[in-house]
Amino acid sequence: MNLLDVTKAFQSEDAALDYLVSQRWPNGVRCLACDCAKVYRIDTTGKTGRPYRKYECSDCALHFSATTGTLFHDSHLPLQKWFMAMALMAEAKKGISANQVARHIGVQYKTAWHLCHRIRKAMQELNVSPLGGQGQVLEIDETYLGGRKLRKGVKAGKDAKIAILGIAERGGRVHLQRISNAKAATLKPILQEKVSPNAAQVITDGHPTYANVIPSIVPIAQHKVADHKAELEEFGELSAKTVEGAFSLFKRGVIGSYHHVSQDHLDSYLQEFCWRYNRRNIQGQMFGTLTRELTAKKPLTYRKLTREVF
């Protein structure tokens, strides 16, 4: 569902509320405390005059709404603006900045920034199955973000670079995450968790760490080493162009859309990118999936977001 579809489908706040209720309770509204199916609907208006719908449980008398205990919780924004922001973030291949979202939906930057981070939290994928589980070819590489400290010298710029590990299935999913360094002690537990032993082949560059780590996950015969220089001249199967393409797309987003990404929130941006990349072939279902994730995850307050220890 793109931005035009959203504006057509949700021309009123009531229509947006109906959709949210159907996504959170597809089999009918149930009490959040005792799971009772007999609840009473109460239609009223909030302080701003917007439609407000709440429910009362006939068993425990709990009052709740469709946004209670979700990432929508305690938000004063109309659901129509929420849905527009969700459509923009789900459809933007290289991401979209909070400033741009603020201009599109007509809110202040601080509001848009908090809104975007709550949507990113919904894009966090938990309990993901290891990559390559269906016998795909995997490509593993690392890249670096940042550097170039003004008037600080080459060494300071090098020390400021942030390492990012990438694992990609050819024609399938991708996983990107920040790492402290590219040493075996750092990479081994990550690769053991994220790489399936059923992978048909694992392709890396010539970094010596991979020669020590990969054989502990897949048979040594399945580990192939690609030459980055040869990739520029040849187009054979022995390359890591899939994961390098994912790196390039993410960096184009940082440079062209965000311009600057805080180290504290980098993992959120990486998770957003992977969520969208992994669903590139089912764009029509992305909006509904995102709505269900927003109702399934716990609230993220502005205070927690800005004071969280990373």
Steps between C-alpha positions, in 0.01 A plus 500: 500500500665822383427858606224545241331176612514615863336835429224327302437221751508710818311818422375522859637416843219249547614308193856494636375377838298223335810382315717507813243299697474241221879460492540469877198274557423318172259267683325770701597729788610326820585640843871573545493385864280192518459416128121513531322525164200692637595868488295816456595768250491864616523776240607841624731788408842586635625836625568610143151407381623203296304173510613281788386141539548296813376168629379375838535139602177348636696269729778707661372849401835598346491803270735481202534612140654363180824688573538397866834329568623540142749725323202728424447543876480855640531658155296812431547471124200394290527146369477642148837672551644185655393300197646755257835489681492118497432496125785744434751294703387166358522616138821710517767269357785708647311618806347837578618756756291626791524849352340380178228312689430813704445701181280232341259452792518849650656450845802632688839332453511367859160334451605349166832374644323320787238366258762362259689325779183333625435373148862377482449311824209320334739402222726309740492132410524260792575126490600508134601165351868473393579609147565231240269248665343408166835424337569849363839645419609747768732799467671648807701819515558804717498870422577821686289809554616849594851625562662820367523701823544866407849629588569185706733310267481168318531279811212674679282453193590132479425447869161669457383254235214268597526136389189333357469127430281386211360155420292460185317217327516522122152602395378489860545661839774719639624565855705805595624584848759720665809324638780629720770347278559228240688262729414131534379538861243756383387337175482134606194516734313722252565273202417186697162653585419656163647249250333163445718189454264412212635784286610369160802728494648781707696764309725748680801713413854404591486630858687240712233507770247331271743215427498422873130558573305369198624133524340481847159564338508332157739244347822658383427398139193727502702807592613695194717813491421779255750755374357855514734621226399218265132577559540828314613316186316168518137411554532141622321326786794554736421852620348688793305750292167432672615606846708782350189624322313503833784698658491748212124548524517563875785749461312685225216535750732637768660747260193599299210472747623518858832687443602401853421196714574491874706205621248455780218430254696341215367151575142630464577636153668173400199299619266730308705449184507120539125484574419690182762320286381156608142585395581663167309229312180534708455877508122467494508329841753726670251753640277237662801317644637825643163586658485163675857541628416845638211352699709203621799689646513692827489884520819700441490830689704800396685497832601137458604560139728792588641360825535136406843349564639338184 
